[in-house]
Amino acid sequence: MKQLSLKLDDHLYEKLQTYTRDNGVSASSVLTDSLVAHLSRQKRSNAPQGNFTFIDLFAGIGGMRIAYSRQGGQCVFSSEWDKYAQKTYFDNFDEMPQGDITQVKSEDIPDHDILVAGFPCQPFSIAGVSKKNSMGRATGFQDKTQGTLFFDVCRIIEAKRPKAFMLENVKNLKSHDKGNTWKVIRESLDQLDYEVFAAVIDGQGFVPQHRERIFIVGFDRQRYGNFFDFSFDVDEDKPEKVPVLRDILQPVVDAKYTLTDKLWAYLQNYAAKHKAKGNGFGYGMPDFDGVTRTLSARYYKDGSEILINQGEGKNPRRLTPRECARLQGYPEDFKITVSDTRAYKQFGNSVVVPLVTSIAKLVVEKMNELDAAIEGDKKANIEIVKESKKSMKLGA
């Protein structure tokens, strides 16, 4: 943390004092927020033009931004409500995401080609929908999704009509709330007139981690029609050498990551108790030449899902935040500027970057292919009109 001396003229100082008093905030936070906002605007205005534009909703720490930027995309808007994730995002991209997306008007979001969102999974109420259906009245996504964060994804899609979108969620989305959540999502996206494709894909093969997530991709029917297919063929992008745990481990690790005797005894007793009951609950200590369990946001609590064996006579240890970053496929130059606890939560909530990069490539390729087909049809129609006019002149 650095300190900076700042001189203000009397009028500006009085305005600042009034604002901080009325809003219950410190002058330091106001000035910091103002500077961050200014730097973010400058970053956007100076950013080179990409081959396409995209927005990053429920952005977390920017894993999906990295993926789409690698395909030549330019991020024109981002949103993330968690202030610690915002800090990590800003420290890596020099851009502060806007906060609560529910408070952002659709018209204030820039036009974009692709919408990207890792939206939270919430249950939907179907009482009102069922009533309307029984009365023979049509329902739209607003009736079905109001009160959930998925509604905000839908309202932005409806208002901005991106060429395509990619959504990411937990693999159990289809079974969530007895299948109702998935039913509402599919129907809502269909009513918005998008051709939708979905697949559950494991990050294993890109990184040494078993991590299944559902990816939902859609393309605008009003622009492209629906006479096309989309394949989640990511296998060709997997590295030839299958990544294993030892690939991401640091050679020297601080002793603070080693479990205390008390915590290690607790985890062993907990595992033994559940094993006796025939349950599979317990800590995970993967082989160095294998893969880990799924890294979760609760990893900071005890690290039990992924423990690193340190040999006889020494308690196992947690992964370090940098090792968690590697486990999710983040580049080595990705900055970790928050506490270990916050970092564990952030990486546990994030995505497998190389997997999303592969899907992003497929989405962009399909979008370009569909755009080219439309352009080809336009040129063909122009030639037909020209030939028709030529024939009419000759006939005359």
N, C-alpha and C positions, 0 to 999 in steps of 0.2 A: 504494500500500500504506500503510495507516494502522496506527499502534501504539496499543495500549490497555493501561492499567494495571489489574490485577485483584487483589483481595485475597481469599484463601481462608482459612477456619478451618483449624486444624492437622489435624483429622481428615480433612477433604476433601483437603487438600494431600498427606497421606500416601497416601491412596487413589489420587490422581492419579499420584504418583511410582511406586507399585507397579505400576499399570496400564501406564504408559509403559515401565517397565523390562521387565516380563514380555512385552510385545507389540512391543518394539523400535520405538516410535513417539515422536514429540515431544509435549510437553505442548501446544504451540501447535496441532498438527494435531488432537489430541483435542478441545480446546476449540472449535476452528473447526468440526469435524464435528458436535459436539453442538449448537452454535448454529444451524448450517445445518439440522439435523434438526428442531430446535424451530421455526424459522421456516417450514419446509415444512409441518409439522403444523398450525401456526397458519393458514397460507395455505389449506390444505384445509378446515379447520373453519370458516373465515370466508367461504369461497367461496360465491357465490350459487348457488342450485339452478338447474340447466340444464333444458332440455326433454328431454334424454336424457343418459346417462352413457357415457363411453368410456375405454379405457385406451390408452396410447401405448407400444408395445414397440419395442425397437431405435430409440429415439426420436431419436437424433442430436441436432440442435439445435432440434428442435421444429417443423419445417415442417408436419407432418401435424397436430400439435396446433393450430396456428393455423387450419388448414383446418376442422377439426371444431368448434373453438370458435366460428368464424364462423357455423356453422349452429345455434348455441344449445346446444352440448354442454358438459358439465362433465367435465373430465378428473379421474378419481379415482385413477389410478395411472400411473406412468411408470417406464421402465427403460432405462438406457444405461450401458454398461460403461466407455467412454472418459472419463477424468477431465477432459480439456479440453472435450469436448462437454458433459459434466455442468456445467462452469463456465458455459459460454455459455447452457445451458438454464436454470440457476438465475438467472443475471443478467437473463434476460428474463421468466421466469415466477415467480420467487420460490419455486421448488420444485426440490429436488434429486432427480433420478431415482435410483431404487435401482440398484445395480450389476449384476453378473452375473445374468442372468435364470435361468440354470441352477441357481442357488443359492436361488431364491425358490420357496417352496412354493405350489402352486396355491391352497390354502385360505387363504393369507395375502393373496391378491389380492382386492380388493373386487368385488362383483357389478357388472356393467356391461351396457349395451345393445349397444355396438359395440366390437369389438377392432380396433385399428389397428396394423399392424406393417410395417416395411420390413426384413424379415429377410434376413440374408446368404445367398448362394447357395452351397450345399455339395453335393458328390457323395454319393449314397446307395449303400450296399452292398446288392446284390441277391442275394448268394449264399445267405443264410439264407432269404430269401423264396422263391427258386426251389426250394430243397430242400423247403420246406413245401408249395409248390404241387404238386410232383411226388408228394408223399405224400397229396395230397388234403386237406390241412389248411388251414383258413382263416388268414389273417394280418390283423393290424390295423396301425394306424399305428405302434404301439410297436415292432413287429417291423421295420418298414420304415425308420423314421426315427431310431431310437435313435442317439445320438452326433452328431446334427446339431442346429443351432439351430432348425430347422423343427419338430423334435420338441417343443420347449418351447411353440411356438405351438399345436400340436395338443393337448398335455396341458392347457393353459389353456382352450382351446375346449371340450374334453371335460368339464372340471371345472366351468366357469362357464356354459356354454351361452349365450353372448351371442345376441341376436336376429340380429345380422349381424356380418360382419367385412370389412375391406379390407386386402389385402396388396399390397405394392409390391416390384418387383425389376427387375433388368436385362432388357432386351428379349430377350436370348438365352437366357432361362430355359428356354424350350421345347426348345431344341437342346442345352442343357447336358448333359454326360455322355451324349452320343448319344441324348438324349431320355428317358433313364431318370429324371432328376430331375423333369421335368414329370409323367411317368407316376405316380411315387410320390406327388407332391403332389396330383394330381387324385384318385387312389384313396384317399388318406388322408382328404382332406376329404369325399369321398363316403361313406366308412365312418363318418365322424363325423355323417353324416346332414344335410349342408348342400347346398343347391342352389347350384351354383357357376357363375359367369360370369367370363370373362377377356377382356381386350383389350390390345393394344399401342397406346399413344397417344403422340403427339409433343407436347411442350410448346410447339412453335413455333405462333405465333398468340396465345398468352398472353404469351409473352416472346420476345425476339429470339434464340432459341437452338434449334438442332435437338437435341432430347433425347427419345429414345424410351424408354419404360419400360412394363413389363407391369403391369397392375393386375388383381388377383383379388378379386372380391367374392362373398360367400356369405351366404345366408339360411337360418335354421334350419327344416328340413323338419318337425321334430317340432312346431313352433309354427305354421308357415304352410302346410304341404303343399308341393306342387311344381307347382301349376297356375297359374304366373305366369311372366312374363319380366322381364328387366332390360336396359336399354339404356344404353350409355356415350355418350349424346348430349350431348357437352360443347360442341359448336360454338356453340350459342346464347349461351353465356357469354363467348365470345371478344370482346374489344373491337372496336368498329367500325374504329378506326384500327389497322392491323397494326403491332405494335411492331417497331422496327428498332434497330440497334446504337446509333446516335447518341442514342436516347432515354435510355440508361442511363449515358452517359459523364459524368464530372465535368468541369467547365470548367477547373479548375486542379488539376494532379496533381504530387505531389512527384517530384523528379528521380530518387529511388531506384528508381522503377518502370521507368525507361528501361534497356534492355538494355546491358550493357557491350559494347565493341568485340569482345572475345574471344568472348563468348557469341553475339553476332549473326553473327560470321564463321563460327562452328561450325554454327549452324542453317542458314545459307545453303549451306555446303559439304555438309552432311548431306542437304539437300533436293535439291541438284544431283546428288549421287551416286545417290540413289534414282530420280530422274527419268531418269537415263541408263540405269538398269536396267529402266525401264518401270513402276516402282512409284509409288504415289501418296503415299508417306510424305513428310512435310515439315511445315513450320510453316503455320499458318493466319492469314491477315491479311484478315478480311472487309471488305466494303464498308460504309461508314457507314450506308447505306440498306438493308443486308441483315441476315442473321442469322449467328450464330456457329456453330462446331462445338460439340460437347458438352463442357461444362466437367467436368473430371475431378479426382479427388483428388490427382493428380500435378502439378497446375498449378503448384504452388510450386517445382517443380524448374527449369523454364526458361520456362514460360508459352507453350510453342510452339504449342499448339492454338488459342490466341486471342491474337494480337498486334495492337496498335493502331498504325496508321500515324501518324507524327508529322510527315510531310512530308520534303521533300528536305533532305539534310544532317544529318538527325537519326535516330538509331536508333529502331526501334519500342519500344513499352513493353508491360508487362503490364497487365492490368486491376488496379485496386485492390480490396481486400477489399469495400469498399462497392459497387463496380460489380459484383462477383461476386454480392453479395446481391441487387442489383437484377436481375441476369441470371436469378436463380432466383425472382424475384417476391416477395422479402421486403419487408415494409413499411419505410418510411424510419426509423421509430423503433426498429427492431430493433437491439439493442446488440451491437457487436462488441468483445469485451473480452479477446481472446486475441491472440497474436502473428500477424503476417501469414501465416507458414507454417501455423500451426494453422487460421487462418480459411480459407485456400485449401483445405485438406483438408476442412474441415467443409462449406463450401458445395459443393465438388465431390462430396461424398457425399450431398448433400441432395436435396430434391425441388423441382419447380416448384410453388410454393405456390398460385398461382391455378388451375392445372390440378387439383391435388388438392382445392382448395376446390369446384370445379365437380363433381367426382366425389362428394365428400362430400355435396353438396346432393342429388344423385341417390339416393345410398344412404339418406339420411335421409327423403327423400320416399317412396321405395319402402317403407321400414320403417313409416312412418306410414300409408301406404295399406293395407298388409297388416294392421296393427294395427286400423285402422278397419273393415276387412272382418270381422275376427274379432269385434270388438265388435258389428257389425251382425248377424252370425249369432247371437250370444248373445241379442240383443234379439228377433230373429225367433223363436228357439226358445222364449223366455219367453212370447211372444204366442201361439204355437201351443199351449203347455201351458195357458195361461189359457183359450183358446177351447175346448180339449178338456175342461177341467174344467167350463166353463159348459155345454157340450153334455150332459155326463153328468148335471149337476144338472137340466137341463130334461127330459132323458129319464126321470129318476127320477120 
